[in-house]
Amino acid sequence: MAGYIGRRPKGRPRKDGAISKWVAYIPQPTEFSVNDLPKNPLLDELVMVMPQIHYKRILSDVDLVCFAKVFEDEQLIATALYYIFGGMKVAETSKNIYMHRNTLMYRLDKIKAITGLDIRNFNQALTFLIIHRLYLKK
């Protein structure tokens, strides 16, 4: 190899394994689920002490069949709860659950289309959480 000064011939692999060292630092996506979320005892206590007449009134205004579609879908409910408990920040939530921002936005829009509640709004997110807790209690 006459004239070889610091450049490798094309098509020859590096011997130091630089690429394999680099791949080790790429965060690997993980499955996320509702069970990984921290419990919210204050919200649970609120639902537990709520009189029967109040949650009959709350549940009379919603179609539980539509909400059941979201609550029974593991990915949708996990996405919603991670978003709400993550401070309702799209960028932070998508980073924490290794999901593209647009995918997260698509899922939030899908939840809005199914339930009629836009959980990007704090009041509607709180309503969503209360209905979810009541659904679990039922």
N, CA, C and O atoms as a MOPAC input file, in Angstrom:
PM7 MOZYME 1SCF
protein

 N      0.83500 1    -1.17500 1     0.00000 1
 C      0.00000 1     0.00000 1     0.00000 1
 C      0.88100 1     1.23900 1     0.00000 1
 O      1.02000 1     1.91600 1     1.01900 1
 N      1.42300 1     1.50500 1    -1.05400 1
 C      2.25800 1     2.68900 1    -1.18400 1
 C      1.37900 1     3.91900 1    -1.17200 1
 O      0.31600 1     3.92800 1    -1.79300 1
 N      1.80300 1     4.94800 1    -0.48100 1
 C      1.06500 1     6.19300 1    -0.44700 1
 C     -0.08100 1     6.20400 1     0.55100 1
 O     -0.90900 1     7.11400 1     0.50900 1
 N     -0.15800 1     5.22900 1     1.44400 1
 C     -1.22900 1     5.15800 1     2.44000 1
 C     -0.83100 1     6.00500 1     3.63600 1
 O     -0.00400 1     5.59200 1     4.44900 1
 N     -1.42100 1     7.19500 1     3.74200 1
 C     -1.10200 1     8.08300 1     4.85900 1
 C     -2.40800 1     8.46900 1     5.54700 1
 O     -3.06400 1     9.42900 1     5.14500 1
 N     -2.78000 1     7.73200 1     6.57000 1
 C     -3.92300 1     8.07800 1     7.40800 1
 C     -5.30000 1     7.81700 1     6.81500 1
 O     -6.29900 1     8.03900 1     7.49800 1
 N     -5.39000 1     7.37300 1     5.62200 1
 C     -6.70100 1     7.08700 1     5.03900 1
 C     -6.83800 1     5.60500 1     4.80900 1
 O     -5.88700 1     4.94300 1     4.39100 1
 N     -8.00800 1     5.08300 1     5.07700 1
 C     -8.24600 1     3.66500 1     4.85100 1
 C     -8.72000 1     3.46100 1     3.42400 1
 O     -9.42000 1     4.30600 1     2.86700 1
 N     -8.34300 1     2.35700 1     2.84700 1
 C     -8.92100 1     2.03400 1     1.55100 1
 C    -10.41500 1     1.79200 1     1.70000 1
 O    -10.86300 1     1.29700 1     2.73400 1
 N    -11.18300 1     2.13400 1     0.68700 1
 C    -12.63200 1     1.96100 1     0.74800 1
 C    -12.98600 1     0.48800 1     0.89700 1
 O    -12.33100 1    -0.38400 1     0.32500 1
 N    -14.03900 1     0.22400 1     1.68100 1
 C    -14.53300 1    -1.13300 1     1.81900 1
 C    -13.86200 1    -1.94400 1     2.90300 1
 O    -14.21400 1    -3.10800 1     3.09600 1
 N    -12.90800 1    -1.37400 1     3.61700 1
 C    -12.25600 1    -2.11300 1     4.69400 1
 C    -12.84000 1    -1.68200 1     6.03000 1
 O    -12.94200 1    -0.48500 1     6.29800 1
 N    -13.22400 1    -2.63200 1     6.87200 1
 C    -13.81200 1    -2.28000 1     8.16700 1
 C    -12.75400 1    -1.75000 1     9.13200 1
 O    -11.57000 1    -2.06700 1     9.02700 1
 N    -13.22200 1    -0.93100 1    10.07500 1
 C    -12.31700 1    -0.42200 1    11.10500 1
 C    -12.08100 1    -1.51100 1    12.13400 1
 O    -12.98200 1    -2.29100 1    12.44100 1
 N    -10.89600 1    -1.56200 1    12.65200 1
 C    -10.55700 1    -2.60500 1    13.61000 1
 C    -10.86700 1    -2.22600 1    15.04700 1
 O    -10.90700 1    -3.09700 1    15.91600 1
 N    -11.08700 1    -0.93900 1    15.31800 1
 C    -11.29500 1    -0.52700 1    16.70600 1
 C    -12.74600 1    -0.65200 1    17.17200 1
 O    -13.02400 1    -0.41300 1    18.34700 1
 N    -13.66500 1    -1.01200 1    16.30300 1
 C    -15.06700 1    -1.20600 1    16.70400 1
 C    -15.76900 1     0.08100 1    17.06600 1
 O    -16.60800 1     0.08900 1    17.96700 1
 N    -15.45000 1     1.17200 1    16.39100 1
 C    -16.01500 1     2.47900 1    16.73500 1
 C    -17.53900 1     2.48700 1    16.61800 1
 O    -18.22100 1     3.10100 1    17.43900 1
 N    -18.05900 1     1.82400 1    15.62800 1
 C    -19.50800 1     1.83500 1    15.45900 1
 C    -20.19000 1     1.06100 1    16.57900 1
 O    -21.21800 1     1.50600 1    17.08900 1
 N    -19.65000 1    -0.07200 1    16.96800 1
 C    -20.28300 1    -0.83400 1    18.04400 1
 C    -20.23500 1    -0.08000 1    19.36400 1
 O    -21.13600 1    -0.23400 1    20.18900 1
 N    -19.20200 1     0.73600 1    19.58600 1
 C    -19.15900 1     1.55800 1    20.79900 1
 C    -20.23300 1     2.63600 1    20.74300 1
 O    -20.84500 1     2.95300 1    21.76300 1
 N    -20.46600 1     3.19900 1    19.56700 1
 C    -21.45100 1     4.25300 1    19.41400 1
 C    -22.86600 1     3.72800 1    19.61900 1
 O    -23.69300 1     4.41200 1    20.22200 1
 N    -23.15700 1     2.53400 1    19.13100 1
 C    -24.48800 1     1.95300 1    19.23700 1
 C    -24.86800 1     1.71100 1    20.69100 1
 O    -26.05300 1     1.74500 1    21.02300 1
 N    -23.90700 1     1.47100 1    21.55600 1
 C    -24.19100 1     1.20300 1    22.96500 1
 C    -24.81200 1     2.41100 1    23.65400 1
 O    -25.48100 1     2.24500 1    24.67400 1
 N    -24.61300 1     3.62300 1    23.13200 1
 C    -25.12800 1     4.82700 1    23.77400 1
 C    -26.50000 1     5.24900 1    23.26700 1
 O    -27.08000 1     6.19800 1    23.79500 1
 N    -27.02600 1     4.57700 1    22.26800 1
 C    -28.34500 1     4.90600 1    21.75800 1
 C    -29.38000 1     4.36100 1    22.73300 1
 O    -29.37000 1     3.16700 1    23.03300 1
 N    -30.28600 1     5.22400 1    23.24200 1
 C    -31.30500 1     4.71600 1    24.16500 1
 C    -32.24200 1     3.75900 1    23.43900 1
 O    -32.73700 1     4.05700 1    22.35200 1
 N    -32.47000 1     2.63200 1    24.04600 1
 C    -33.33900 1     1.62700 1    23.44200 1
 C    -34.77700 1     1.88100 1    23.87400 1
 O    -35.03400 1     2.07100 1    25.06300 1
 N    -35.72200 1     1.88900 1    22.93000 1
 C    -37.11600 1     2.10200 1    23.31300 1
 C    -37.62100 1     0.96200 1    24.18200 1
 O    -37.27100 1    -0.20200 1    23.98700 1
 N    -38.43700 1     1.32500 1    25.12700 1
 C    -38.99000 1     0.31800 1    26.02500 1
 C    -40.51100 1     0.35100 1    25.92800 1
 O    -41.09600 1     1.36100 1    25.53500 1
 N    -41.12800 1    -0.73300 1    26.28000 1
 C    -42.57800 1    -0.76600 1    26.35000 1
 C    -42.99800 1    -0.00200 1    27.60700 1
 O    -42.38500 1    -0.14500 1    28.66500 1
 N    -44.01600 1     0.78500 1    27.48000 1
 C    -44.52200 1     1.51000 1    28.63600 1
 C    -45.93900 1     1.05000 1    28.90000 1
 O    -46.68400 1     0.72700 1    27.97500 1
 N    -46.30300 1     1.02300 1    30.15800 1
 C    -47.65600 1     0.59300 1    30.50300 1
 C    -48.17100 1     1.41000 1    31.67700 1
 O    -47.43000 1     2.15700 1    32.31500 1
 N    -49.43600 1     1.25100 1    31.93700 1
 C    -50.08800 1     1.97800 1    33.02100 1
 C    -49.51000 1     1.56900 1    34.36600 1
 O    -49.46700 1     2.38100 1    35.29000 1
 N    -49.06800 1     0.33400 1    34.49100 1
 C    -48.55100 1    -0.15700 1    35.77000 1
 C    -47.24900 1     0.52200 1    36.17700 1
 O    -46.88900 1     0.49300 1    37.35400 1
 N    -46.53200 1     1.13400 1    35.23100 1
 C    -45.27300 1     1.79600 1    35.54600 1
 C    -45.47000 1     3.19400 1    36.12700 1
 O    -44.52700 1     3.78000 1    36.66000 1
 N    -46.67500 1     3.72900 1    36.02900 1
 C    -46.94300 1     5.07300 1    36.52400 1
 C    -47.03400 1     5.08800 1    38.04600 1
 O    -47.48500 1     4.11800 1    38.65400 1
 N    -46.60800 1     6.18300 1    38.65500 1
 C    -46.78400 1     6.27700 1    40.10700 1
 C    -48.26100 1     6.43900 1    40.44200 1
 O    -49.01800 1     7.03800 1    39.67800 1
 N    -48.65700 1     5.91200 1    41.56300 1
 C    -50.05600 1     6.01700 1    41.99000 1
 C    -50.31400 1     7.42900 1    42.49500 1
 O    -49.41000 1     8.08400 1    43.01500 1
 N    -51.52700 1     7.89000 1    42.34400 1
 C    -51.91400 1     9.21600 1    42.80500 1
 C    -52.92800 1     9.04700 1    43.93700 1
 O    -54.12900 1     8.97600 1    43.67900 1
 N    -52.46100 1     8.98200 1    45.18800 1
 C    -53.37500 1     8.68600 1    46.30000 1
 C    -54.42400 1     9.76600 1    46.52700 1
 O    -55.53100 1     9.46500 1    46.97200 1
 N    -54.09200 1    11.02400 1    46.22600 1
 C    -55.05600 1    12.10100 1    46.44900 1
 C    -56.25900 1    11.95600 1    45.52200 1
 O    -57.40400 1    12.11800 1    45.94500 1
 N    -55.99000 1    11.65000 1    44.26000 1
 C    -57.07800 1    11.45600 1    43.30700 1
 C    -57.89600 1    10.21700 1    43.66400 1
 O    -59.12400 1    10.23300 1    43.56800 1
 N    -57.22200 1     9.14700 1    44.07300 1
 C    -57.93400 1     7.93100 1    44.48100 1
 C    -58.81800 1     8.19600 1    45.69500 1
 O    -59.94600 1     7.70900 1    45.76600 1
 N    -58.30200 1     8.96800 1    46.64700 1
 C    -59.08200 1     9.28200 1    47.84800 1
 C    -60.28300 1    10.14800 1    47.49700 1
 O    -61.36500 1     9.97800 1    48.05900 1
 N    -60.08800 1    11.07800 1    46.56500 1
 C    -61.19700 1    11.93400 1    46.13000 1
 C    -62.33000 1    11.10200 1    45.54700 1
 O    -63.50100 1    11.34500 1    45.84000 1
 N    -61.98400 1    10.13200 1    44.73100 1
 C    -63.00500 1     9.28700 1    44.11700 1
 C    -63.65400 1     8.37900 1    45.15200 1
 O    -64.85400 1     8.11400 1    45.07900 1
 N    -62.87100 1     7.89900 1    46.11700 1
 C    -63.41300 1     6.98400 1    47.12100 1
 C    -64.41500 1     7.66600 1    48.04800 1
 O    -65.40500 1     7.05100 1    48.44400 1
 N    -64.17200 1     8.92600 1    48.39700 1
 C    -65.06700 1     9.60800 1    49.33400 1
 C    -66.18900 1    10.36100 1    48.62600 1
 O    -67.06300 1    10.93300 1    49.27700 1
 N    -66.16500 1    10.35900 1    47.31000 1
 C    -67.20600 1    11.05600 1    46.55600 1
 C    -68.55100 1    10.36000 1    46.76000 1
 O    -68.65000 1     9.14400 1    46.59300 1
 N    -69.57300 1    11.11100 1    47.11500 1
 C    -70.88900 1    10.50000 1    47.29700 1
 C    -71.41000 1     9.88400 1    45.99800 1
 O    -71.07300 1    10.32200 1    44.89800 1
 N    -72.21800 1     8.88400 1    46.15900 1
 C    -72.77200 1     8.13500 1    45.01800 1
 C    -73.50900 1     9.06200 1    44.05200 1
 O    -73.44400 1     8.87500 1    42.83700 1
 N    -74.19400 1    10.04000 1    44.58100 1
 C    -74.98300 1    10.92900 1    43.71900 1
 C    -74.08500 1    11.74300 1    42.78600 1
 O    -74.48200 1    12.05400 1    41.66300 1
 N    -72.88000 1    12.09000 1    43.24100 1
 C    -71.97700 1    12.88000 1    42.38700 1
 C    -71.45700 1    12.06200 1    41.22000 1
 O    -71.43700 1    12.55400 1    40.09200 1
 N    -71.04100 1    10.83900 1    41.45800 1
 C    -70.53400 1    10.13000 1    40.30000 1
 C    -71.61800 1     9.56700 1    39.42100 1
 O    -71.35000 1     9.21800 1    38.27100 1
 N    -72.82600 1     9.46500 1    39.91500 1
 C    -73.94500 1     9.17100 1    39.00900 1
 C    -74.17000 1    10.35600 1    38.08300 1
 O    -74.44100 1    10.18300 1    36.89500 1
 N    -74.05400 1    11.56900 1    38.63700 1
 C    -74.22200 1    12.77500 1    37.82600 1
 C    -73.11200 1    12.90400 1    36.79200 1
 O    -73.36700 1    13.26900 1    35.64400 1
 N    -71.88100 1    12.60600 1    37.19600 1
 C    -70.74400 1    12.68400 1    36.27100 1
 C    -70.88900 1    11.64600 1    35.16200 1
 O    -70.70300 1    11.95300 1    33.98500 1
 N    -71.21900 1    10.42700 1    35.54300 1
 C    -71.30800 1     9.35300 1    34.55400 1
 C    -72.55300 1     9.44300 1    33.68700 1
 O    -72.60000 1     8.83300 1    32.61800 1
 N    -73.56800 1    10.19300 1    34.12500 1
 C    -74.77000 1    10.32800 1    33.30100 1
 C    -74.51900 1    11.22000 1    32.08700 1
 O    -75.21200 1    11.10900 1    31.07600 1
 N    -73.52500 1    12.10400 1    32.19100 1
 C    -73.22300 1    13.02700 1    31.09700 1
 C    -72.30600 1    12.43200 1    30.03600 1
 O    -72.13100 1    13.03200 1    28.97500 1
 N    -71.71700 1    11.26800 1    30.29500 1
 C    -70.75000 1    10.69300 1    29.34500 1
 C    -71.25000 1     9.34400 1    28.83700 1
 O    -72.06100 1     8.66900 1    29.47100 1
 N    -70.74100 1     8.99100 1    27.68900 1
 C    -71.03600 1     7.68400 1    27.10400 1
 C    -69.90000 1     6.73800 1    27.49200 1
 O    -68.80900 1     6.80400 1    26.92600 1
 N    -70.15900 1     5.86500 1    28.45100 1
 C    -69.10600 1     4.97600 1    28.94500 1
 C    -68.60200 1     3.99500 1    27.89200 1
 O    -67.48200 1     3.49600 1    28.00500 1
 N    -69.39800 1     3.71200 1    26.88100 1
 C    -68.94900 1     2.80600 1    25.82600 1
 C    -67.77700 1     3.43400 1    25.07200 1
 O    -66.80300 1     2.75400 1    24.74800 1
 N    -67.88000 1     4.73700 1    24.79600 1
 C    -66.77500 1     5.43300 1    24.11900 1
 C    -65.53600 1     5.47300 1    25.00800 1
 O    -64.42200 1     5.22500 1    24.54800 1
 N    -65.74100 1     5.78600 1    26.28200 1
 C    -64.60400 1     5.83500 1    27.19900 1
 C    -63.99700 1     4.45000 1    27.39900 1
 O    -62.78500 1     4.32400 1    27.57800 1
 N    -64.82100 1     3.42200 1    27.37100 1
 C    -64.31200 1     2.06000 1    27.54300 1
 C    -63.35800 1     1.68400 1    26.41400 1
 O    -62.40500 1     0.93600 1    26.63300 1
 N    -63.60500 1     2.19600 1    25.20700 1
 C    -62.68600 1     1.94300 1    24.09000 1
 C    -61.28800 1     2.45600 1    24.40200 1
 O    -60.29300 1     1.80800 1    24.07600 1
 N    -61.21600 1     3.61700 1    25.03200 1
 C    -59.91500 1     4.19000 1    25.40100 1
 C    -59.34300 1     3.46700 1    26.60900 1
 O    -58.15800 1     3.13500 1    26.62800 1
 N    -60.17400 1     3.21900 1    27.61900 1
 C    -59.69700 1     2.61200 1    28.85800 1
 C    -59.23300 1     1.17200 1    28.67100 1
 O    -58.34700 1     0.71200 1    29.39200 1
 N    -59.80800 1     0.46700 1    27.73200 1
 C    -59.42500 1    -0.92900 1    27.48900 1
 C    -58.23400 1    -1.05800 1    26.54200 1
 O    -57.59700 1    -2.11000 1    26.49200 1
 N    -57.92900 1    -0.00600 1    25.79500 1
 C    -56.77600 1    -0.01400 1    24.89700 1
 C    -55.53600 1     0.37800 1    25.70000 1
 O    -55.38700 1     1.53200 1    26.10200 1
 N    -54.65600 1    -0.58500 1    25.92700 1
 C    -53.48400 1    -0.38300 1    26.79200 1
 C    -52.60700 1     0.78000 1    26.32000 1
 O    -52.13700 1     1.56800 1    27.14000 1
 N    -52.38300 1     0.89200 1    25.01900 1
 C    -51.51000 1     1.94400 1    24.50500 1
 C    -52.14500 1     3.32600 1    24.64400 1
 O    -51.46200 1     4.28600 1    25.00200 1
 N    -53.43900 1     3.43600 1    24.36400 1
 C    -54.09700 1     4.74800 1    24.45500 1
 C    -54.17400 1     5.24400 1    25.89300 1
 O    -53.86900 1     6.40500 1    26.16500 1
 N    -54.57800 1     4.37700 1    26.81300 1
 C    -54.70200 1     4.83600 1    28.20000 1
 C    -53.33000 1     5.12700 1    28.79800 1
 O    -53.17900 1     6.07400 1    29.57000 1
 N    -52.32900 1     4.31800 1    28.44700 1
 C    -50.98200 1     4.59200 1    28.94700 1
 C    -50.47000 1     5.91200 1    28.39700 1
 O    -49.85000 1     6.68500 1    29.12800 1
 N    -50.71800 1     6.18400 1    27.12300 1
 C    -50.30000 1     7.44800 1    26.53000 1
 C    -50.98100 1     8.61800 1    27.22800 1
 O    -50.33200 1     9.61100 1    27.55800 1
 N    -52.28500 1     8.50300 1    27.45400 1
 C    -53.02700 1     9.58000 1    28.11200 1
 C    -52.52200 1     9.82700 1    29.52600 1
 O    -52.31300 1    10.97500 1    29.92000 1
 N    -52.32600 1     8.76300 1    30.28700 1
 C    -51.89500 1     8.93300 1    31.67600 1
 C    -50.45600 1     9.43400 1    31.76800 1
 O    -50.14800 1    10.26300 1    32.62500 1
 N    -49.57100 1     8.94500 1    30.89900 1
 C    -48.20500 1     9.46100 1    30.88700 1
 C    -48.20500 1    10.94100 1    30.53000 1
 O    -47.43700 1    11.71500 1    31.10300 1
 N    -49.04700 1    11.34000 1    29.60100 1
 C    -49.12700 1    12.74900 1    29.20900 1
 C    -49.62700 1    13.59900 1    30.37700 1
 O    -49.04700 1    14.64200 1    30.67500 1
 N    -50.68400 1    13.16600 1    31.02800 1
 C    -51.27000 1    13.95800 1    32.11400 1
 C    -50.32700 1    14.01800 1    33.30800 1
 O    -50.07000 1    15.09800 1    33.84100 1
 N    -49.80600 1    12.86000 1    33.73400 1
 C    -48.93000 1    12.84500 1    34.90600 1
 C    -47.53500 1    13.37300 1    34.59400 1
 O    -46.76000 1    13.63100 1    35.51500 1
 N    -47.20200 1    13.53800 1    33.33500 1
 C    -45.92000 1    14.11900 1    32.93100 1
 C    -45.98300 1    15.62300 1    32.82400 1
 O    -45.08300 1    16.23400 1    32.24700 1
 N    -47.00800 1    16.23300 1    33.35700 1
 C    -47.10000 1    17.68000 1    33.35600 1
 C    -47.77800 1    18.24500 1    32.12700 1
 O    -47.73800 1    19.45500 1    31.90400 1
 N    -48.40200 1    17.39500 1    31.32200 1
 C    -49.10000 1    17.80000 1    30.11100 1
 C    -48.17100 1    18.53700 1    29.14300 1
 O    -48.55800 1    19.51600 1    28.50500 1
 N    -46.94700 1    18.04300 1    29.05400 1
 C    -45.94600 1    18.60400 1    28.13500 1
 C    -45.64200 1    17.57500 1    27.06000 1
 O    -45.18100 1    16.47000 1    27.34800 1
 N    -45.90800 1    17.95600 1    25.81200 1
 C    -45.77500 1    17.01800 1    24.70000 1
 C    -44.32600 1    16.58500 1    24.50600 1
 O    -44.05800 1    15.39100 1    24.37500 1
 N    -43.40100 1    17.51600 1    24.48400 1
 C    -41.99900 1    17.18300 1    24.21400 1
 C    -41.42900 1    16.28100 1    25.30700 1
 O    -40.74500 1    15.30000 1    25.01400 1
 N    -41.70900 1    16.61100 1    26.55400 1
 C    -41.17800 1    15.82300 1    27.66900 1
 C    -41.78600 1    14.41800 1    27.70000 1
 O    -41.08200 1    13.43600 1    27.93600 1
 N    -43.08700 1    14.33100 1    27.46300 1
 C    -43.76200 1    13.02400 1    27.46700 1
 C    -43.24700 1    12.14900 1    26.34300 1
 O    -42.95600 1    10.97100 1    26.55300 1
 N    -43.13100 1    12.71700 1    25.14400 1
 C    -42.66000 1    11.91400 1    24.01500 1
 C    -41.22800 1    11.43700 1    24.24000 1
 O    -40.86700 1    10.33800 1    23.81900 1
 N    -40.42200 1    12.24600 1    24.89200 1
 C    -39.04500 1    11.83800 1    25.19300 1
 C    -39.02500 1    10.73200 1    26.24600 1
 O    -38.24000 1     9.79100 1    26.13700 1
 N    -39.87400 1    10.83600 1    27.25400 1
 C    -39.88600 1     9.84700 1    28.33700 1
 C    -40.38000 1     8.47900 1    27.88900 1
 O    -39.92100 1     7.45900 1    28.40200 1
 N    -41.30100 1     8.44300 1    26.94700 1
 C    -41.83000 1     7.15400 1    26.51400 1
 C    -41.28600 1     6.73800 1    25.15300 1
 O    -41.79900 1     5.80800 1    24.53100 1
 N    -40.24100 1     7.43200 1    24.68800 1
 C    -39.57200 1     7.09200 1    23.42300 1
 C    -40.57500 1     7.01800 1    22.27300 1
 O    -40.64400 1     6.02600 1    21.54800 1
 N    -41.34100 1     8.08200 1    22.12700 1
 C    -42.34400 1     8.14400 1    21.07200 1
 C    -42.15000 1     9.46200 1    20.33000 1
 O    -41.85400 1    10.49000 1    20.93900 1
 N    -42.31600 1     9.42300 1    19.02500 1
 C    -42.20000 1    10.64300 1    18.24200 1
 C    -43.31000 1    11.60600 1    18.65200 1
 O    -44.42100 1    11.18800 1    18.98000 1
 N    -43.00100 1    12.88000 1    18.62900 1
 C    -43.95000 1    13.90400 1    19.04100 1
 C    -45.24600 1    13.82400 1    18.22700 1
 O    -46.33600 1    13.94200 1    18.78700 1
 N    -45.13300 1    13.62900 1    16.92900 1
 C    -46.32600 1    13.56600 1    16.08300 1
 C    -47.18700 1    12.34900 1    16.40300 1
 O    -48.41300 1    12.41600 1    16.30300 1
 N    -46.55900 1    11.23500 1    16.78800 1
 C    -47.32100 1    10.04900 1    17.18400 1
 C    -48.10700 1    10.33700 1    18.45200 1
 O    -49.26900 1     9.95000 1    18.57200 1
 N    -47.47400 1    11.01500 1    19.39600 1
 C    -48.15800 1    11.39700 1    20.63200 1
 C    -49.33100 1    12.31900 1    20.32800 1
 O    -50.41700 1    12.13700 1    20.87900 1
 N    -49.13000 1    13.30100 1    19.46400 1
 C    -50.20400 1    14.21800 1    19.09700 1
 C    -51.34500 1    13.47000 1    18.40300 1
 O    -52.51800 1    13.76400 1    18.63800 1
 N    -50.99900 1    12.50400 1    17.55000 1
 C    -52.01300 1    11.69900 1    16.87300 1
 C    -52.84800 1    10.92300 1    17.89000 1
 O    -54.07100 1    10.85400 1    17.76900 1
 N    -52.19000 1    10.34200 1    18.88800 1
 C    -52.93000 1     9.57700 1    19.90500 1
 C    -53.81500 1    10.48400 1    20.75800 1
 O    -54.92700 1    10.09900 1    21.12200 1
 N    -53.33400 1    11.67800 1    21.07900 1
 C    -54.16000 1    12.61900 1    21.84300 1
 C    -55.37400 1    13.04500 1    21.01800 1
 O    -56.47400 1    13.18000 1    21.55400 1
 N    -55.17700 1    13.25800 1    19.71400 1
 C    -56.30700 1    13.58700 1    18.84200 1
 C    -57.28400 1    12.42100 1    18.74600 1
 O    -58.49600 1    12.62700 1    18.68500 1
 N    -56.76300 1    11.20600 1    18.73300 1
 C    -57.61600 1    10.01900 1    18.66900 1
 C    -58.46800 1     9.90200 1    19.93700 1
 O    -59.65000 1     9.56700 1    19.86600 1
 N    -57.86700 1    10.17800 1    21.08900 1
 C    -58.61100 1    10.16200 1    22.35100 1
 C    -59.70400 1    11.22600 1    22.32700 1
 O    -60.81900 1    10.99100 1    22.79300 1
 N    -59.38000 1    12.38800 1    21.78600 1
 C    -60.37300 1    13.46400 1    21.68800 1
 C    -61.52300 1    13.05900 1    20.76400 1
 O    -62.68500 1    13.34000 1    21.05500 1
 N    -61.20000 1    12.40100 1    19.65400 1
 C    -62.24100 1    11.98200 1    18.71400 1
 C    -63.16000 1    10.92300 1    19.32800 1
 O    -64.36500 1    10.92600 1    19.08000 1
 N    -62.59400 1    10.02800 1    20.12000 1
 C    -63.39700 1     8.94600 1    20.71100 1
 C    -64.23300 1     9.44400 1    21.88600 1
 O    -65.42600 1     9.15200 1    21.97000 1
 N    -63.60000 1    10.20200 1    22.80100 1
 C    -64.27700 1    10.58500 1    24.04600 1
 C    -64.94400 1    11.95300 1    24.00200 1
 O    -65.89400 1    12.21100 1    24.74100 1
 N    -64.44800 1    12.81900 1    23.14100 1
 C    -64.96000 1    14.18600 1    23.12400 1
 C    -64.23700 1    15.09800 1    24.09200 1
 O    -64.52800 1    16.29300 1    24.14700 1
 N    -63.29500 1    14.55500 1    24.86200 1
 C    -62.51000 1    15.36000 1    25.80300 1
 C    -61.11300 1    15.59700 1    25.24000 1
 O    -60.42600 1    14.66300 1    24.82600 1
 N    -60.71100 1    16.86000 1    25.23300 1
 C    -59.36300 1    17.20400 1    24.80200 1
 C    -58.49100 1    17.26200 1    26.04800 1
 O    -58.55600 1    18.23100 1    26.80500 1
 N    -57.68300 1    16.24400 1    26.26700 1
 C    -56.91500 1    16.18400 1    27.51300 1
 C    -55.72200 1    17.13300 1    27.51200 1
 O    -54.94400 1    17.14700 1    28.46600 1
 N    -55.56700 1    17.92800 1    26.45100 1
 C    -54.55800 1    18.99300 1    26.47300 1
 C    -55.05100 1    20.17800 1    27.29000 1
 O    -54.26600 1    21.04600 1    27.67200 1
 N    -56.34700 1    20.21100 1    27.55400 1
 C    -56.95600 1    21.22200 1    28.40700 1
 C    -56.99500 1    20.65700 1    29.82800 1
 O    -57.44800 1    19.53000 1    30.02900 1
 N    -56.52800 1    21.42300 1    30.81300 1
 C    -56.40800 1    20.91000 1    32.17900 1
 C    -57.74300 1    20.43600 1    32.74700 1
 O    -57.81900 1    19.35100 1    33.32500 1
 N    -58.80500 1    21.24400 1    32.58600 1
 C    -60.10600 1    20.87000 1    33.15000 1
 C    -60.63100 1    19.57600 1    32.53600 1
 O    -61.18700 1    18.73000 1    33.23700 1
 N    -60.45400 1    19.42700 1    31.23700 1
 C    -60.91900 1    18.20800 1    30.58500 1
 C    -60.03000 1    17.01700 1    30.93700 1
 O    -60.50900 1    15.88500 1    31.00300 1
 N    -58.73600 1    17.26600 1    31.16400 1
 C    -57.83600 1    16.19300 1    31.59600 1
 C    -58.23300 1    15.69900 1    32.99000 1
 O    -58.21300 1    14.49700 1    33.25600 1
 N    -58.58900 1    16.62000 1    33.86800 1
 C    -59.03200 1    16.23400 1    35.20800 1
 C    -60.34700 1    15.45100 1    35.14200 1
 O    -60.52600 1    14.47300 1    35.86800 1
 N    -61.24800 1    15.87600 1    34.28500 1
 C    -62.49500 1    15.13300 1    34.08200 1
 C    -62.19600 1    13.72800 1    33.56600 1
 O    -62.80100 1    12.75500 1    34.01600 1
 N    -61.26600 1    13.62600 1    32.62600 1
 C    -60.85900 1    12.33300 1    32.08200 1
 C    -60.31800 1    11.43300 1    33.18900 1
 O    -60.66500 1    10.25300 1    33.24900 1
 N    -59.46700 1    11.97700 1    34.06700 1
 C    -58.90300 1    11.18900 1    35.17000 1
 C    -59.97700 1    10.71300 1    36.13600 1
 O    -59.95000 1     9.56700 1    36.58300 1
 N    -60.92000 1    11.58900 1    36.45700 1
 C    -61.97900 1    11.20500 1    37.38900 1
 C    -62.85600 1    10.11000 1    36.77600 1
 O    -63.22200 1     9.15100 1    37.45500 1
 N    -63.18800 1    10.25800 1    35.50000 1
 C    -63.99200 1     9.22500 1    34.83500 1
 C    -63.22200 1     7.91800 1    34.77000 1
 O    -63.80900 1     6.84700 1    34.92300 1
 N    -61.91700 1     7.99000 1    34.54400 1
 C    -61.09000 1     6.77000 1    34.51200 1
 C    -61.09000 1     6.08100 1    35.86900 1
 O    -61.22600 1     4.86000 1    35.94200 1
 N    -60.93900 1     6.85200 1    36.94800 1
 C    -60.95400 1     6.26100 1    38.29600 1
 C    -62.31800 1     5.65800 1    38.61800 1
 O    -62.40000 1     4.58200 1    39.21000 1
 N    -63.38100 1     6.34600 1    38.23100 1
 C    -64.71100 1     5.80200 1    38.45900 1
 C    -64.94400 1     4.53100 1    37.65100 1
 O    -65.59300 1     3.59500 1    38.12000 1
 N    -64.41000 1     4.50700 1    36.44000 1
 C    -64.51900 1     3.32100 1    35.60100 1
 C    -63.79100 1     2.13400 1    36.24200 1
 O    -64.29200 1     1.01000 1    36.22700 1
 N    -62.61400 1     2.39300 1    36.80100 1
 C    -61.84800 1     1.33600 1    37.46800 1
 C    -62.55800 1     0.86800 1    38.73900 1
 O    -62.50800 1    -0.31100 1    39.08800 1
 N    -63.21600 1     1.79900 1    39.42200 1
 C    -63.90300 1     1.46800 1    40.67800 1
 C    -65.14600 1     0.63800 1    40.39900 1
 O    -65.52300 1    -0.20400 1    41.21300 1
 N    -65.78000 1     0.86500 1    39.27000 1
 C    -67.03900 1     0.20600 1    38.93900 1
 C    -66.92000 1    -1.26200 1    38.74900 1
 O    -67.91500 1    -1.93000 1    38.46600 1

